[in-house]
Amino acid sequence: MSGEYDISKLIHKVFGSEIQIGLADIEDDPRWPIPSVGLIEAEKWVAGPFASAPLVVRRLDSGKYAPVSPMRSFAARKALIEVGEETALTVHVCEGLPAEDAVAVHEAVEWYVEPKHSGDWIRRYRPARTELERFNGRHWLKEGCCRFMAAACGTNTSELNKIKNVCLDGEPEVIALVEEGLLSIRAANDATDIPAEKQREAVKEIREKEIKESRDAAKVIHRFAPPKIRSVGKLVSDVDNLVDAVFEGRVSIGVQEALRLQVAVGNLVRAACERK
């Protein structure tokens, strides 16, 4: 089962079926109007890493639709329609989303859909998610904050959980490597298994050796990983990620997954006993 198909299923679960509308059906939200982009930029964007992020709109009383996010994708599609390369906007309607709540949805996507993962990218995740969580219980958030955020960003819950781990348990030095593009989220998530002092030592080695490739930086991180039982929090996160993966249809409940879950639960019990 492909990742793209899995994300499509999650998007459909959260937002429902997609619809097609014309540019005349769009009414800009004055808080974030659709920007103008050139054709080359538009073509590059729609083929880029955020192509899976759906165009999310909210329904207006006038019968038109206001864009919510991601705005660069709206801008790119609009440019392609204006030159005749596309004929309509394919959007998902976030039903029941009022104007005031749309701010949180907009921010929950725009932090992620950036041209470059740099600057304050990783640090913006927590406030964006915290703001969205304030609306738990709303009809439009019926699938929960994490699944909604993943669908709106065109990614999956496992990726967002890795980002959460980095935000909570990654040392500033590790986060700096992520912001510079020298360390992937996956490798940075692996680094959170390492004690804080060892995280800093690993980063120091990466800096001193002037490593420029993310794969080589990840190897350094993995070498510092201690061969010991994972923390209770990490085990719980692993189990949650596996359950999410099964629920979203990204993996089947087979022998391999059952064994992984059994081992994780066993480790969780042992870890809890050791804490007593």
C-alpha positions as CSV (number, residue, x, y, z in Angstrom):
1,M,0.0,0.0,0.0
2,S,1.6,3.3,-1.1
3,G,2.0,6.3,1.2
4,E,0.2,8.5,-1.2
5,Y,-2.8,6.2,-1.1
6,D,-2.8,6.1,2.7
7,I,-2.7,9.9,2.9
8,S,-5.6,10.1,0.4
9,K,-7.6,7.8,2.7
10,L,-6.9,9.9,5.7
11,I,-7.8,13.1,3.9
12,H,-11.1,11.5,2.8
13,K,-11.8,10.4,6.3
14,V,-11.3,13.8,7.8
15,F,-12.7,16.1,5.1
16,G,-15.0,13.8,2.9
17,S,-15.0,13.7,-0.8
18,E,-13.3,16.3,-2.9
19,I,-15.2,18.7,-5.2
20,Q,-14.2,20.8,-8.1
21,I,-14.9,24.6,-8.2
22,G,-13.9,27.4,-10.5
23,L,-12.0,30.5,-9.7
24,A,-15.3,32.4,-9.7
25,D,-16.4,30.3,-6.8
26,I,-13.6,31.5,-4.6
27,E,-13.8,34.5,-2.3
28,D,-10.5,35.5,-0.7
29,D,-10.2,35.6,3.0
30,P,-8.8,39.1,3.7
31,R,-6.6,37.7,6.5
32,W,-4.6,35.5,4.0
33,P,-5.5,36.4,0.4
34,I,-4.3,34.1,-2.4
35,P,-0.9,35.5,-3.4
36,S,0.3,35.9,-7.0
37,V,3.0,33.5,-8.3
38,G,4.7,33.0,-11.6
39,L,4.0,30.0,-13.8
40,I,7.5,28.4,-13.3
41,E,7.1,28.8,-9.5
42,A,3.6,27.3,-9.7
43,E,4.7,24.3,-11.7
44,K,7.6,23.7,-9.3
45,W,5.3,23.9,-6.3
46,V,2.6,21.5,-7.4
47,A,5.3,18.9,-8.2
48,G,7.1,19.5,-4.9
49,P,7.1,17.8,-1.5
50,F,3.8,19.3,-0.3
51,A,1.8,18.1,-3.3
52,S,-0.2,15.8,-1.0
53,A,-1.6,18.6,1.1
54,P,-5.2,19.2,0.1
55,L,-6.7,22.5,-0.8
56,V,-9.0,23.2,2.2
57,V,-11.8,25.7,2.0
58,R,-14.7,26.7,4.2
59,R,-18.2,27.2,2.9
60,L,-19.6,30.8,3.0
61,D,-23.2,31.9,3.3
62,S,-22.9,33.5,-0.1
63,G,-22.5,30.0,-1.6
64,K,-18.8,30.7,-2.4
65,Y,-15.8,29.2,-0.7
66,A,-13.0,30.9,1.2
67,P,-9.5,29.3,1.1
68,V,-8.1,28.2,4.4
69,S,-4.8,26.6,3.4
70,P,-2.2,25.9,2.1
71,M,-2.1,29.3,0.4
72,R,0.9,28.5,-1.8
73,S,-1.0,25.6,-3.3
74,F,-4.0,27.8,-4.0
75,A,-1.7,30.4,-5.7
76,A,0.0,27.7,-7.8
77,R,-3.3,26.1,-9.0
78,K,-4.8,29.5,-9.7
79,A,-1.8,30.4,-11.9
80,L,-2.1,27.1,-13.8
81,I,-5.8,27.7,-14.4
82,E,-5.2,31.3,-15.6
83,V,-2.9,30.0,-18.4
84,G,-5.2,27.1,-19.3
85,E,-3.0,24.3,-18.0
86,E,-5.8,23.3,-15.5
87,T,-9.5,23.9,-15.6
88,A,-10.7,23.9,-12.0
89,L,-9.7,23.8,-8.4
90,T,-10.0,20.4,-6.6
91,V,-10.8,21.2,-3.0
92,H,-11.9,19.7,0.2
93,V,-14.6,21.5,2.2
94,C,-14.1,21.7,6.0
95,E,-17.8,21.6,6.8
96,G,-19.0,23.7,9.7
97,L,-15.7,25.6,10.1
98,P,-16.5,29.2,11.2
99,A,-14.3,32.2,10.3
100,E,-12.9,32.5,13.8
101,D,-11.8,28.9,14.0
102,A,-10.3,29.0,10.6
103,V,-7.3,30.8,12.0
104,A,-6.2,27.8,13.9
105,V,-6.6,25.5,10.9
106,H,-4.7,27.9,8.7
107,E,-1.8,28.1,11.2
108,A,-1.8,24.4,11.7
109,V,-0.9,23.9,8.1
110,E,1.1,26.9,7.1
111,W,3.8,26.1,9.8
112,Y,4.5,22.9,7.9
113,V,4.0,23.9,4.3
114,E,7.1,26.1,3.9
115,P,9.4,26.3,0.8
116,K,12.3,25.4,3.1
117,H,12.4,23.7,6.5
118,S,14.5,26.3,8.1
119,G,14.5,29.2,10.6
120,D,11.8,28.7,13.2
121,W,10.1,25.8,11.3
122,I,10.4,23.2,14.1
123,R,9.6,25.6,16.9
124,R,6.4,26.7,15.3
125,Y,4.9,23.2,15.5
126,R,4.0,23.3,19.2
127,P,2.1,26.6,19.3
128,A,0.3,25.7,16.0
129,R,-0.8,22.3,17.4
130,T,-1.7,23.8,20.9
131,E,-3.9,26.4,19.3
132,L,-5.7,23.7,17.2
133,E,-6.2,21.5,20.3
134,R,-8.3,24.3,21.9
135,F,-11.1,23.3,19.5
136,N,-11.3,19.6,20.4
137,G,-14.9,18.7,20.4
138,R,-15.9,20.9,17.4
139,H,-17.8,19.1,14.7
140,W,-15.1,19.9,12.1
141,L,-12.5,18.4,14.4
142,K,-14.4,15.1,14.8
143,E,-11.4,12.9,13.9
144,G,-9.2,14.5,16.5
145,C,-6.4,17.1,16.4
146,C,-3.5,14.8,15.3
147,R,-5.4,13.1,12.4
148,F,-6.9,16.4,11.3
149,M,-3.6,18.1,11.3
150,A,-1.9,15.2,9.4
151,A,-4.7,15.2,6.8
152,A,-4.6,19.0,6.3
153,C,-0.8,18.9,5.9
154,G,-0.9,15.9,3.5
155,T,1.3,13.8,5.8
156,N,0.6,11.1,8.4
157,T,0.3,10.9,12.1
158,S,3.6,9.1,12.5
159,E,5.5,11.9,11.0
160,L,3.8,14.5,13.2
161,N,4.5,12.3,16.3
162,K,8.2,12.3,15.4
163,I,8.1,16.1,15.1
164,K,6.4,16.2,18.5
165,N,9.1,14.1,20.0
166,V,11.9,16.3,18.6
167,C,10.1,19.4,20.0
168,L,9.7,17.9,23.4
169,D,12.9,15.9,23.9
170,G,15.4,17.2,21.3
171,E,18.2,19.3,22.5
172,P,18.6,22.8,21.0
173,E,21.7,21.6,19.1
174,V,19.7,18.8,17.5
175,I,16.9,21.1,16.6
176,A,19.4,23.4,15.0
177,L,20.6,20.6,12.7
178,V,17.0,20.0,11.6
179,E,16.4,23.6,10.9
180,E,19.6,23.7,8.8
181,G,18.4,20.7,6.8
182,L,21.4,18.6,8.0
183,L,19.3,16.2,10.0
184,S,16.0,14.5,9.0
185,I,13.0,14.4,11.3
186,R,13.5,10.6,11.5
187,A,17.1,10.9,12.6
188,A,16.3,13.7,15.0
189,N,13.5,11.5,16.5
190,D,16.1,8.8,16.9
191,A,18.3,11.3,18.7
192,T,15.6,11.9,21.4
193,D,16.3,8.3,22.6
194,I,19.8,9.5,23.6
195,P,20.4,11.3,26.9
196,A,20.8,15.1,26.6
197,E,24.5,15.1,27.1
198,K,25.0,12.4,24.4
199,Q,22.8,14.3,22.0
200,R,25.1,17.3,22.4
201,E,28.2,15.1,22.0
202,A,26.8,13.7,18.8
203,V,26.1,17.1,17.4
204,K,29.6,18.3,18.4
205,E,31.1,15.5,16.4
206,I,29.0,16.3,13.4
207,R,30.1,19.9,13.6
208,E,33.8,19.2,14.2
209,K,33.9,16.7,11.3
210,E,32.1,19.2,9.1
211,I,29.6,16.7,7.9
212,K,27.4,18.0,5.1
213,E,25.3,15.0,4.2
214,S,22.1,14.2,6.3
215,R,22.8,10.4,5.8
216,D,26.3,10.8,7.4
217,A,24.9,12.9,10.2
218,A,22.3,10.2,10.9
219,K,25.0,7.6,11.2
220,V,26.7,9.6,13.9
221,I,23.4,9.9,15.8
222,H,22.8,6.2,15.6
223,R,26.3,5.4,16.9
224,F,25.6,7.4,20.1
225,A,22.3,5.5,20.7
226,P,22.6,3.4,23.9
227,P,21.7,-0.3,23.6
228,K,19.2,-0.3,26.5
229,I,15.5,-0.5,27.0
230,R,13.4,2.4,25.7
231,S,11.7,4.7,28.1
232,V,8.1,4.2,29.0
233,G,7.1,7.3,27.2
234,K,8.8,6.2,24.0
235,L,7.3,2.7,24.2
236,V,3.8,4.3,24.6
237,S,4.5,6.5,21.6
238,D,5.6,3.5,19.5
239,V,2.5,1.6,20.4
240,D,0.4,4.7,19.5
241,N,2.1,5.1,16.2
242,L,1.5,1.5,15.3
243,V,-2.2,1.7,16.3
244,D,-2.5,4.9,14.2
245,A,-0.8,3.1,11.2
246,V,-3.2,0.2,11.4
247,F,-6.2,2.5,11.9
248,E,-5.2,4.6,8.9
249,G,-4.7,1.5,6.7
250,R,-1.0,2.1,6.3
251,V,-0.1,-1.4,7.5
252,S,-2.1,-4.6,7.9
253,I,-2.5,-6.4,11.2
254,G,-0.2,-9.3,10.3
255,V,2.3,-11.5,12.1
256,Q,5.1,-9.0,12.1
257,E,2.9,-6.2,13.5
258,A,1.4,-8.5,16.1
259,L,4.9,-9.5,17.3
260,R,6.1,-5.9,17.4
261,L,3.1,-4.9,19.5
262,Q,3.6,-7.9,21.8
263,V,7.3,-7.1,22.3
264,A,6.5,-3.4,22.9
265,V,3.9,-4.2,25.5
266,G,6.3,-6.6,27.2
267,N,9.0,-3.9,27.3
268,L,6.5,-1.4,28.6
269,V,5.5,-3.7,31.5
270,R,9.2,-4.4,32.4
271,A,10.0,-0.7,32.2
272,A,7.1,0.2,34.5
273,C,8.3,-2.5,37.0
274,E,11.8,-1.0,37.0
275,R,10.5,2.4,37.9
276,K,9.0,1.1,41.2
